[in-house]
């Protein structure tokens, strides 16, 4: 999918799970997450997310296109 490709190009890896945006827990479906990002951020922003990667939380700045 285009979203998957963009995520990989941004540095996200297979198996990463986004658990928070700007330190706030994410409790939404992927579709709701995409809509939230579209409504609240613009291309060029760096979205601060917390990932769960291999059992560890990782802070990540996701560059939006």
WOGIGI-V315573 format. One line per field, one symbol per residue. phi: phi as a letter, one per 20 degrees, with the letter a starting at -180 (. if undefined). Layout:
BEGIN
phi: ???
END
This chain:
BEGIN
phi: .gffffffffofdgnfcfdbdlmegecbfgfffgfgfffdccgofdefcdddclndecebdefed
END
